[in-house]
Amino acid sequence: MKLFKSLLKSIFTISLLLSAALVPPGSAYADDITVAYFMEWPTPNQYAQSRKIYDEALGVDVKWAAFDTGTAISAPA
């Protein structure tokens, strides 16, 4: 359990840092964020999704979009 929490914390920290690095300085903040994921691949982010950990940490609503293939994720909306 301790290893799982450590792994979850590391993944969350890395994803938060990467998302912060991609936001240009002075840009407007979003009201929500949409995150795509594969339902067939259980990952630590789904634990955080169910507990709304990302919503609290980022201060915005995080919307989760499940996809079944990589091509579905990259297809235009």
Gaussian input, Z-matrix of N, CA and C with variables (Angstrom, degrees):
# hf/3-21g

backbone

0 1
 N
 C     1     B1
 C     2     B2     1     A1
 N     3     B3     2     A2     1     D1
 C     4     B4     3     A3     2     D2
 C     5     B5     4     A4     3     D3
 N     6     B6     5     A5     4     D4
 C     7     B7     6     A6     5     D5
 C     8     B8     7     A7     6     D6
 N     9     B9     8     A8     7     D7
 C    10    B10     9     A9     8     D8
 C    11    B11    10    A10     9     D9
 N    12    B12    11    A11    10    D10
 C    13    B13    12    A12    11    D11
 C    14    B14    13    A13    12    D12
 N    15    B15    14    A14    13    D13
 C    16    B16    15    A15    14    D14
 C    17    B17    16    A16    15    D15
 N    18    B18    17    A17    16    D16
 C    19    B19    18    A18    17    D17
 C    20    B20    19    A19    18    D18
 N    21    B21    20    A20    19    D19
 C    22    B22    21    A21    20    D20
 C    23    B23    22    A22    21    D21
 N    24    B24    23    A23    22    D22
 C    25    B25    24    A24    23    D23
 C    26    B26    25    A25    24    D24
 N    27    B27    26    A26    25    D25
 C    28    B28    27    A27    26    D26
 C    29    B29    28    A28    27    D27
 N    30    B30    29    A29    28    D28
 C    31    B31    30    A30    29    D29
 C    32    B32    31    A31    30    D30
 N    33    B33    32    A32    31    D31
 C    34    B34    33    A33    32    D32
 C    35    B35    34    A34    33    D33
 N    36    B36    35    A35    34    D34
 C    37    B37    36    A36    35    D35
 C    38    B38    37    A37    36    D36
 N    39    B39    38    A38    37    D37
 C    40    B40    39    A39    38    D38
 C    41    B41    40    A40    39    D39
 N    42    B42    41    A41    40    D40
 C    43    B43    42    A42    41    D41
 C    44    B44    43    A43    42    D42
 N    45    B45    44    A44    43    D43
 C    46    B46    45    A45    44    D44
 C    47    B47    46    A46    45    D45
 N    48    B48    47    A47    46    D46
 C    49    B49    48    A48    47    D47
 C    50    B50    49    A49    48    D48
 N    51    B51    50    A50    49    D49
 C    52    B52    51    A51    50    D50
 C    53    B53    52    A52    51    D51
 N    54    B54    53    A53    52    D52
 C    55    B55    54    A54    53    D53
 C    56    B56    55    A55    54    D54
 N    57    B57    56    A56    55    D55
 C    58    B58    57    A57    56    D56
 C    59    B59    58    A58    57    D57
 N    60    B60    59    A59    58    D58
 C    61    B61    60    A60    59    D59
 C    62    B62    61    A61    60    D60
 N    63    B63    62    A62    61    D61
 C    64    B64    63    A63    62    D62
 C    65    B65    64    A64    63    D63
 N    66    B66    65    A65    64    D64
 C    67    B67    66    A66    65    D65
 C    68    B68    67    A67    66    D66
 N    69    B69    68    A68    67    D67
 C    70    B70    69    A69    68    D68
 C    71    B71    70    A70    69    D69
 N    72    B72    71    A71    70    D70
 C    73    B73    72    A72    71    D71
 C    74    B74    73    A73    72    D72
 N    75    B75    74    A74    73    D73
 C    76    B76    75    A75    74    D74
 C    77    B77    76    A76    75    D75
 N    78    B78    77    A77    76    D76
 C    79    B79    78    A78    77    D77
 C    80    B80    79    A79    78    D78
 N    81    B81    80    A80    79    D79
 C    82    B82    81    A81    80    D80
 C    83    B83    82    A82    81    D81
 N    84    B84    83    A83    82    D82
 C    85    B85    84    A84    83    D83
 C    86    B86    85    A85    84    D84
 N    87    B87    86    A86    85    D85
 C    88    B88    87    A87    86    D86
 C    89    B89    88    A88    87    D87
 N    90    B90    89    A89    88    D88
 C    91    B91    90    A90    89    D89
 C    92    B92    91    A91    90    D90
 N    93    B93    92    A92    91    D91
 C    94    B94    93    A93    92    D92
 C    95    B95    94    A94    93    D93
 N    96    B96    95    A95    94    D94
 C    97    B97    96    A96    95    D95
 C    98    B98    97    A97    96    D96
 N    99    B99    98    A98    97    D97
 C   100   B100    99    A99    98    D98
 C   101   B101   100   A100    99    D99
 N   102   B102   101   A101   100   D100
 C   103   B103   102   A102   101   D101
 C   104   B104   103   A103   102   D102
 N   105   B105   104   A104   103   D103
 C   106   B106   105   A105   104   D104
 C   107   B107   106   A106   105   D105
 N   108   B108   107   A107   106   D106
 C   109   B109   108   A108   107   D107
 C   110   B110   109   A109   108   D108
 N   111   B111   110   A110   109   D109
 C   112   B112   111   A111   110   D110
 C   113   B113   112   A112   111   D111
 N   114   B114   113   A113   112   D112
 C   115   B115   114   A114   113   D113
 C   116   B116   115   A115   114   D114
 N   117   B117   116   A116   115   D115
 C   118   B118   117   A117   116   D116
 C   119   B119   118   A118   117   D117
 N   120   B120   119   A119   118   D118
 C   121   B121   120   A120   119   D119
 C   122   B122   121   A121   120   D120
 N   123   B123   122   A122   121   D121
 C   124   B124   123   A123   122   D122
 C   125   B125   124   A124   123   D123
 N   126   B126   125   A125   124   D124
 C   127   B127   126   A126   125   D125
 C   128   B128   127   A127   126   D126
 N   129   B129   128   A128   127   D127
 C   130   B130   129   A129   128   D128
 C   131   B131   130   A130   129   D129
 N   132   B132   131   A131   130   D130
 C   133   B133   132   A132   131   D131
 C   134   B134   133   A133   132   D132
 N   135   B135   134   A134   133   D133
 C   136   B136   135   A135   134   D134
 C   137   B137   136   A136   135   D135
 N   138   B138   137   A137   136   D136
 C   139   B139   138   A138   137   D137
 C   140   B140   139   A139   138   D138
 N   141   B141   140   A140   139   D139
 C   142   B142   141   A141   140   D140
 C   143   B143   142   A142   141   D141
 N   144   B144   143   A143   142   D142
 C   145   B145   144   A144   143   D143
 C   146   B146   145   A145   144   D144
 N   147   B147   146   A146   145   D145
 C   148   B148   147   A147   146   D146
 C   149   B149   148   A148   147   D147
 N   150   B150   149   A149   148   D148
 C   151   B151   150   A150   149   D149
 C   152   B152   151   A151   150   D150
 N   153   B153   152   A152   151   D151
 C   154   B154   153   A153   152   D152
 C   155   B155   154   A154   153   D153
 N   156   B156   155   A155   154   D154
 C   157   B157   156   A156   155   D155
 C   158   B158   157   A157   156   D156
 N   159   B159   158   A158   157   D157
 C   160   B160   159   A159   158   D158
 C   161   B161   160   A160   159   D159
 N   162   B162   161   A161   160   D160
 C   163   B163   162   A162   161   D161
 C   164   B164   163   A163   162   D162
 N   165   B165   164   A164   163   D163
 C   166   B166   165   A165   164   D164
 C   167   B167   166   A166   165   D165
 N   168   B168   167   A167   166   D166
 C   169   B169   168   A168   167   D167
 C   170   B170   169   A169   168   D168
 N   171   B171   170   A170   169   D169
 C   172   B172   171   A171   170   D170
 C   173   B173   172   A172   171   D171
 N   174   B174   173   A173   172   D172
 C   175   B175   174   A174   173   D173
 C   176   B176   175   A175   174   D174
 N   177   B177   176   A176   175   D175
 C   178   B178   177   A177   176   D176
 C   179   B179   178   A178   177   D177
 N   180   B180   179   A179   178   D178
 C   181   B181   180   A180   179   D179
 C   182   B182   181   A181   180   D180
 N   183   B183   182   A182   181   D181
 C   184   B184   183   A183   182   D182
 C   185   B185   184   A184   183   D183
 N   186   B186   185   A185   184   D184
 C   187   B187   186   A186   185   D185
 C   188   B188   187   A187   186   D186
 N   189   B189   188   A188   187   D187
 C   190   B190   189   A189   188   D188
 C   191   B191   190   A190   189   D189
 N   192   B192   191   A191   190   D190
 C   193   B193   192   A192   191   D191
 C   194   B194   193   A193   192   D192
 N   195   B195   194   A194   193   D193
 C   196   B196   195   A195   194   D194
 C   197   B197   196   A196   195   D195
 N   198   B198   197   A197   196   D196
 C   199   B199   198   A198   197   D197
 C   200   B200   199   A199   198   D198
 N   201   B201   200   A200   199   D199
 C   202   B202   201   A201   200   D200
 C   203   B203   202   A202   201   D201
 N   204   B204   203   A203   202   D202
 C   205   B205   204   A204   203   D203
 C   206   B206   205   A205   204   D204
 N   207   B207   206   A206   205   D205
 C   208   B208   207   A207   206   D206
 C   209   B209   208   A208   207   D207
 N   210   B210   209   A209   208   D208
 C   211   B211   210   A210   209   D209
 C   212   B212   211   A211   210   D210
 N   213   B213   212   A212   211   D211
 C   214   B214   213   A213   212   D212
 C   215   B215   214   A214   213   D213
 N   216   B216   215   A215   214   D214
 C   217   B217   216   A216   215   D215
 C   218   B218   217   A217   216   D216
 N   219   B219   218   A218   217   D217
 C   220   B220   219   A219   218   D218
 C   221   B221   220   A220   219   D219
 N   222   B222   221   A221   220   D220
 C   223   B223   222   A222   221   D221
 C   224   B224   223   A223   222   D222
 N   225   B225   224   A224   223   D223
 C   226   B226   225   A225   224   D224
 C   227   B227   226   A226   225   D225
 N   228   B228   227   A227   226   D226
 C   229   B229   228   A228   227   D227
 C   230   B230   229   A229   228   D228

   B1=1.4509
   B2=1.5328
   B3=1.3380
   B4=1.4600
   B5=1.5281
   B6=1.3335
   B7=1.4583
   B8=1.5275
   B9=1.3298
   B10=1.4607
   B11=1.5221
   B12=1.3247
   B13=1.4648
   B14=1.5158
   B15=1.3267
   B16=1.4562
   B17=1.5303
   B18=1.3232
   B19=1.4503
   B20=1.5240
   B21=1.3062
   B22=1.4622
   B23=1.5176
   B24=1.3210
   B25=1.4655
   B26=1.5257
   B27=1.3184
   B28=1.4633
   B29=1.5240
   B30=1.3081
   B31=1.4624
   B32=1.5243
   B33=1.3064
   B34=1.4580
   B35=1.5245
   B36=1.3266
   B37=1.4622
   B38=1.5224
   B39=1.3195
   B40=1.4664
   B41=1.5209
   B42=1.3240
   B43=1.4626
   B44=1.5234
   B45=1.3206
   B46=1.4572
   B47=1.5201
   B48=1.3232
   B49=1.4607
   B50=1.5250
   B51=1.3152
   B52=1.4612
   B53=1.5261
   B54=1.3153
   B55=1.4633
   B56=1.5249
   B57=1.3317
   B58=1.4650
   B59=1.5252
   B60=1.3205
   B61=1.4587
   B62=1.5229
   B63=1.3095
   B64=1.4582
   B65=1.5264
   B66=1.3208
   B67=1.4630
   B68=1.5268
   B69=1.3251
   B70=1.4646
   B71=1.5290
   B72=1.3306
   B73=1.4706
   B74=1.5226
   B75=1.2922
   B76=1.4520
   B77=1.5141
   B78=1.3073
   B79=1.4611
   B80=1.5280
   B81=1.3157
   B82=1.4618
   B83=1.5212
   B84=1.2990
   B85=1.4544
   B86=1.5230
   B87=1.3085
   B88=1.4600
   B89=1.5253
   B90=1.3297
   B91=1.4576
   B92=1.5258
   B93=1.3281
   B94=1.4554
   B95=1.5263
   B96=1.3112
   B97=1.4610
   B98=1.5206
   B99=1.3308
   B100=1.4621
   B101=1.5238
   B102=1.3205
   B103=1.4632
   B104=1.5254
   B105=1.3410
   B106=1.4674
   B107=1.5247
   B108=1.3221
   B109=1.4595
   B110=1.5221
   B111=1.3368
   B112=1.4556
   B113=1.5207
   B114=1.3120
   B115=1.4595
   B116=1.5307
   B117=1.3252
   B118=1.4560
   B119=1.5225
   B120=1.3284
   B121=1.4590
   B122=1.5150
   B123=1.3270
   B124=1.4620
   B125=1.5358
   B126=1.3016
   B127=1.4623
   B128=1.5266
   B129=1.3357
   B130=1.4607
   B131=1.5370
   B132=1.3384
   B133=1.4608
   B134=1.5247
   B135=1.3438
   B136=1.4641
   B137=1.5322
   B138=1.3111
   B139=1.4669
   B140=1.5282
   B141=1.3243
   B142=1.4630
   B143=1.5281
   B144=1.3222
   B145=1.4699
   B146=1.5222
   B147=1.3152
   B148=1.4575
   B149=1.5275
   B150=1.3179
   B151=1.4611
   B152=1.5299
   B153=1.3531
   B154=1.4729
   B155=1.5329
   B156=1.3378
   B157=1.4588
   B158=1.5329
   B159=1.3321
   B160=1.4604
   B161=1.5299
   B162=1.3182
   B163=1.4701
   B164=1.5324
   B165=1.3264
   B166=1.4653
   B167=1.5225
   B168=1.3216
   B169=1.4600
   B170=1.5266
   B171=1.3356
   B172=1.4581
   B173=1.5198
   B174=1.3224
   B175=1.4591
   B176=1.5198
   B177=1.3226
   B178=1.4700
   B179=1.5247
   B180=1.3227
   B181=1.4580
   B182=1.5217
   B183=1.3082
   B184=1.4591
   B185=1.5225
   B186=1.3302
   B187=1.4638
   B188=1.5243
   B189=1.3142
   B190=1.4559
   B191=1.5200
   B192=1.3403
   B193=1.4588
   B194=1.5234
   B195=1.3286
   B196=1.4612
   B197=1.5280
   B198=1.3253
   B199=1.4560
   B200=1.5170
   B201=1.3401
   B202=1.4617
   B203=1.5274
   B204=1.3453
   B205=1.4691
   B206=1.5155
   B207=1.3152
   B208=1.4617
   B209=1.5095
   B210=1.3374
   B211=1.4598
   B212=1.5223
   B213=1.3147
   B214=1.4706
   B215=1.5245
   B216=1.3370
   B217=1.4651
   B218=1.5160
   B219=1.3241
   B220=1.4606
   B221=1.5308
   B222=1.3162
   B223=1.4683
   B224=1.5253
   B225=1.3208
   B226=1.4707
   B227=1.5302
   B228=1.2843
   B229=1.4719
   B230=1.4964
   A1=110.86
   A2=115.26
   A3=119.15
   A4=110.55
   A5=116.26
   A6=120.97
   A7=110.48
   A8=117.50
   A9=121.73
   A10=110.67
   A11=117.15
   A12=120.56
   A13=110.97
   A14=116.95
   A15=121.12
   A16=110.47
   A17=116.66
   A18=120.94
   A19=110.79
   A20=116.77
   A21=121.36
   A22=110.76
   A23=117.17
   A24=121.53
   A25=110.47
   A26=117.53
   A27=121.42
   A28=111.15
   A29=117.09
   A30=121.13
   A31=110.53
   A32=116.70
   A33=120.32
   A34=110.60
   A35=117.17
   A36=121.38
   A37=111.05
   A38=116.54
   A39=120.47
   A40=110.62
   A41=117.80
   A42=120.26
   A43=111.33
   A44=117.37
   A45=120.92
   A46=110.65
   A47=117.46
   A48=121.04
   A49=111.58
   A50=117.00
   A51=119.98
   A52=111.41
   A53=117.20
   A54=119.29
   A55=110.87
   A56=117.32
   A57=120.39
   A58=110.77
   A59=117.11
   A60=121.10
   A61=111.75
   A62=118.00
   A63=121.82
   A64=113.36
   A65=117.96
   A66=121.62
   A67=108.81
   A68=117.62
   A69=119.62
   A70=111.13
   A71=117.68
   A72=119.65
   A73=111.33
   A74=116.61
   A75=121.96
   A76=114.68
   A77=118.21
   A78=119.26
   A79=109.78
   A80=115.46
   A81=120.46
   A82=109.39
   A83=116.51
   A84=121.02
   A85=109.89
   A86=115.30
   A87=121.04
   A88=110.20
   A89=116.19
   A90=121.51
   A91=110.68
   A92=115.28
   A93=120.22
   A94=109.63
   A95=115.10
   A96=122.70
   A97=106.93
   A98=117.10
   A99=120.92
   A100=108.65
   A101=115.80
   A102=122.67
   A103=108.23
   A104=115.92
   A105=120.93
   A106=109.48
   A107=115.97
   A108=120.41
   A109=109.95
   A110=115.19
   A111=121.60
   A112=108.86
   A113=117.23
   A114=121.28
   A115=111.54
   A116=117.56
   A117=121.48
   A118=112.80
   A119=118.42
   A120=121.92
   A121=109.36
   A122=119.36
   A123=120.15
   A124=110.02
   A125=115.74
   A126=121.65
   A127=110.25
   A128=117.28
   A129=120.55
   A130=113.97
   A131=116.72
   A132=117.86
   A133=112.34
   A134=117.49
   A135=119.69
   A136=110.72
   A137=117.04
   A138=120.47
   A139=108.73
   A140=115.79
   A141=120.34
   A142=110.97
   A143=116.06
   A144=120.56
   A145=110.80
   A146=117.24
   A147=120.65
   A148=112.22
   A149=117.30
   A150=121.80
   A151=113.13
   A152=116.42
   A153=123.25
   A154=111.89
   A155=115.92
   A156=121.37
   A157=110.82
   A158=116.93
   A159=120.30
   A160=110.74
   A161=117.31
   A162=121.34
   A163=110.18
   A164=115.75
   A165=120.34
   A166=111.50
   A167=116.82
   A168=120.86
   A169=112.75
   A170=116.73
   A171=120.70
   A172=113.19
   A173=116.85
   A174=120.16
   A175=114.04
   A176=117.32
   A177=122.20
   A178=108.36
   A179=115.86
   A180=120.25
   A181=109.09
   A182=117.04
   A183=122.19
   A184=107.68
   A185=115.62
   A186=121.40
   A187=107.47
   A188=116.59
   A189=122.23
   A190=109.37
   A191=116.39
   A192=122.17
   A193=108.90
   A194=116.64
   A195=121.58
   A196=109.91
   A197=115.87
   A198=122.10
   A199=109.12
   A200=115.75
   A201=119.62
   A202=112.97
   A203=117.63
   A204=120.64
   A205=110.40
   A206=116.03
   A207=120.97
   A208=112.18
   A209=117.22
   A210=119.69
   A211=111.49
   A212=117.39
   A213=120.36
   A214=110.43
   A215=117.26
   A216=120.40
   A217=110.61
   A218=117.46
   A219=120.66
   A220=113.19
   A221=118.23
   A222=120.70
   A223=110.10
   A224=116.92
   A225=119.43
   A226=111.61
   A227=115.01
   A228=120.77
   A229=111.85
   D1=-40.10
   D2=-179.97
   D3=-64.80
   D4=-40.47
   D5=177.68
   D6=-63.49
   D7=-40.70
   D8=178.73
   D9=-62.13
   D10=-44.51
   D11=179.45
   D12=-64.53
   D13=-39.57
   D14=178.63
   D15=-65.31
   D16=-42.69
   D17=178.33
   D18=-64.78
   D19=-44.31
   D20=178.61
   D21=-60.55
   D22=-43.94
   D23=179.59
   D24=-63.56
   D25=-41.37
   D26=179.20
   D27=-64.53
   D28=-46.01
   D29=179.63
   D30=-63.11
   D31=-42.80
   D32=179.42
   D33=-63.61
   D34=-44.19
   D35=-179.25
   D36=-62.44
   D37=-45.10
   D38=179.92
   D39=-63.60
   D40=-44.59
   D41=-179.27
   D42=-66.22
   D43=-35.74
   D44=177.83
   D45=-67.09
   D46=-43.88
   D47=178.67
   D48=-64.36
   D49=-41.66
   D50=178.30
   D51=-64.65
   D52=-42.03
   D53=-179.99
   D54=-67.31
   D55=-35.57
   D56=178.00
   D57=-68.25
   D58=-35.25
   D59=-179.52
   D60=-69.91
   D61=-24.77
   D62=-177.76
   D63=-86.15
   D64=-9.44
   D65=-179.65
   D66=-88.53
   D67=118.70
   D68=179.69
   D69=-64.71
   D70=143.53
   D71=178.87
   D72=-59.64
   D73=140.95
   D74=177.87
   D75=77.94
   D76=4.04
   D77=179.95
   D78=-78.36
   D79=157.90
   D80=178.91
   D81=-70.87
   D82=147.31
   D83=179.08
   D84=-83.69
   D85=146.05
   D86=-179.46
   D87=-81.93
   D88=151.83
   D89=175.05
   D90=-82.06
   D91=-25.71
   D92=177.49
   D93=-153.02
   D94=165.43
   D95=179.73
   D96=-130.77
   D97=138.44
   D98=175.67
   D99=-108.14
   D100=128.92
   D101=-179.61
   D102=-117.41
   D103=126.56
   D104=177.83
   D105=-94.67
   D106=144.48
   D107=178.65
   D108=-152.64
   D109=159.04
   D110=176.21
   D111=-90.39
   D112=126.06
   D113=179.15
   D114=-68.22
   D115=-29.20
   D116=-176.25
   D117=-74.66
   D118=-15.32
   D119=-177.57
   D120=-110.23
   D121=93.06
   D122=179.04
   D123=-65.06
   D124=127.07
   D125=-177.32
   D126=-134.88
   D127=164.19
   D128=-179.92
   D129=-59.00
   D130=-26.13
   D131=179.73
   D132=-63.67
   D133=-24.28
   D134=178.81
   D135=-72.00
   D136=-30.67
   D137=173.47
   D138=-64.37
   D139=-47.40
   D140=179.16
   D141=-64.41
   D142=-34.64
   D143=177.60
   D144=-61.53
   D145=-46.64
   D146=-176.65
   D147=-68.41
   D148=-27.13
   D149=-179.45
   D150=-96.39
   D151=-0.27
   D152=-179.18
   D153=57.50
   D154=36.28
   D155=-179.80
   D156=-67.45
   D157=-41.55
   D158=-179.82
   D159=-65.17
   D160=-40.18
   D161=179.87
   D162=-57.90
   D163=-46.15
   D164=-179.66
   D165=-65.48
   D166=-46.74
   D167=-175.87
   D168=-67.17
   D169=-37.82
   D170=-177.45
   D171=-89.02
   D172=-20.10
   D173=179.94
   D174=75.89
   D175=17.01
   D176=176.87
   D177=-136.42
   D178=164.30
   D179=175.70
   D180=-74.48
   D181=131.99
   D182=176.91
   D183=-106.41
   D184=119.11
   D185=178.16
   D186=-98.66
   D187=135.20
   D188=-176.63
   D189=-108.39
   D190=127.64
   D191=179.30
   D192=-116.60
   D193=115.83
   D194=-179.57
   D195=-87.44
   D196=135.67
   D197=178.09
   D198=-128.56
   D199=153.35
   D200=-179.05
   D201=-100.56
   D202=-16.09
   D203=179.18
   D204=-142.17
   D205=160.18
   D206=176.91
   D207=-66.05
   D208=-34.92
   D209=179.10
   D210=-67.40
   D211=-30.56
   D212=177.78
   D213=-67.79
   D214=-35.21
   D215=178.99
   D216=-67.62
   D217=-40.94
   D218=-174.99
   D219=-85.62
   D220=-7.89
   D221=179.49
   D222=-70.99
   D223=142.89
   D224=177.76
   D225=-62.65
   D226=148.16
   D227=-177.97
   D228=-74.77

